[in-house]
Amino acid sequence: MAAVSGEATSNRSLYGAGPAEVFKLDEVTANLERIARATKCQSCARAVYNSTAMLSKKAKYAIKALLALADNDGEEPVRIADLARAEQIPPKFLELILLGLKNQGLLRSRKGKGGGYLLARDPADIYLGQVVRMFDGPLAPVPCASQTAYQRCADCKNEAVCGVHLAMKEVRDATARVLDGTSLASLRSKVDQLIPPVPSGF
């Protein structure tokens, strides 16, 4: 599920990836493309396509909603309508996403007047990797590179020397380092550092 090129690069800023990680993923994908062209391998071509797939809307909106709720500091529940309007997410779509996050223990809700959603955990204990896997599945672009859903490729003679496997494992590992190493709290801190300070006297 790694985003590695073109428009997908903007998604990595959401994860907090640094230039070194971005270069690493782009280099891996370029090498895989060369393998696909040289061998005319269909598995390679599929792996290149999968490795450049962008973050799904569900995962993206889930992260945006969690960050907004983290900014609320858990003081009062936030209504779905207010959250949808603030983050520009379709309300019905957001409702399903929040329910999924609640079922996974990341959110809690209050019913009735003044009800809504709050974080069920400290922002420092919620990591992007968990959220992305919840909505998009394993991080690896191909099953043979996955740690959570490993499956050997039927057309692979020797996984140990397979170029697709080696390249996609690097993609998976680089993606996991970013997502599993970024909590809501650390991402909030990075965002706060980018917000210009309000001039005094205003």
Secondary structure as the mmCIF struct_conf table of DSSP 4:
data_model
#
loop_
_struct_conf.conf_type_id
_struct_conf.id
_struct_conf.beg_label_comp_id
_struct_conf.beg_label_asym_id
_struct_conf.beg_label_seq_id
_struct_conf.end_label_comp_id
_struct_conf.end_label_asym_id
_struct_conf.end_label_seq_id
BEND BEND1 SER A 5 SER A 5
HELX_RH_3T_P HELX_RH_3T_P1 GLY A 6 ALA A 8
HELX_RH_AL_P HELX_RH_AL_P1 THR A 9 TYR A 15
TURN_TY1_P TURN_TY1_P1 GLY A 16 GLY A 16
HELX_RH_AL_P HELX_RH_AL_P2 PRO A 19 THR A 39
TURN_TY1_P TURN_TY1_P2 LYS A 40 LYS A 40
HELX_RH_AL_P HELX_RH_AL_P3 GLN A 42 SER A 51
TURN_TY1_P TURN_TY1_P3 THR A 52 THR A 52
HELX_LH_PP_P HELX_LH_PP_P1 ALA A 53 SER A 56
HELX_RH_AL_P HELX_RH_AL_P4 LYS A 57 ASP A 71
TURN_TY1_P TURN_TY1_P4 ASN A 72 GLY A 74
BEND BEND2 GLU A 75 GLU A 76
STRN STRN1 VAL A 78 VAL A 78
HELX_RH_AL_P HELX_RH_AL_P5 ILE A 80 GLU A 87
TURN_TY1_P TURN_TY1_P5 GLN A 88 GLN A 88
HELX_RH_AL_P HELX_RH_AL_P6 PRO A 91 ASN A 103
TURN_TY1_P TURN_TY1_P6 GLN A 104 GLY A 105
BEND BEND3 LEU A 106 LEU A 106
STRN STRN2 LEU A 107 ARG A 110
BEND BEND4 GLY A 112 GLY A 112
TURN_TY1_P TURN_TY1_P7 LYS A 113 GLY A 114
STRN STRN3 GLY A 116 LEU A 119
BEND BEND5 ALA A 120 ARG A 121
HELX_RH_3T_P HELX_RH_3T_P2 PRO A 123 ASP A 125
STRN STRN4 TYR A 127 TYR A 127
HELX_RH_AL_P HELX_RH_AL_P7 LEU A 128 ASP A 136
BEND BEND6 LEU A 139 VAL A 142
HELX_RH_3T_P HELX_RH_3T_P3 PRO A 143 ALA A 145
BEND BEND7 GLN A 147 ALA A 149
TURN_TY1_P TURN_TY1_P8 ALA A 154 ASP A 155
BEND BEND8 LYS A 157 LYS A 157
HELX_RH_3T_P HELX_RH_3T_P4 GLU A 159 VAL A 161
HELX_RH_AL_P HELX_RH_AL_P8 GLY A 163 LEU A 179
TURN_TY1_P TURN_TY1_P9 ASP A 180 GLY A 181
STRN STRN5 SER A 183 SER A 183
HELX_RH_AL_P HELX_RH_AL_P9 LEU A 184 LEU A 194
BEND BEND9 ILE A 195 ILE A 195
HELX_LH_PP_P HELX_LH_PP_P2 PRO A 196 PRO A 199
TURN_TY1_P TURN_TY1_P10 SER A 200 GLY A 201
#
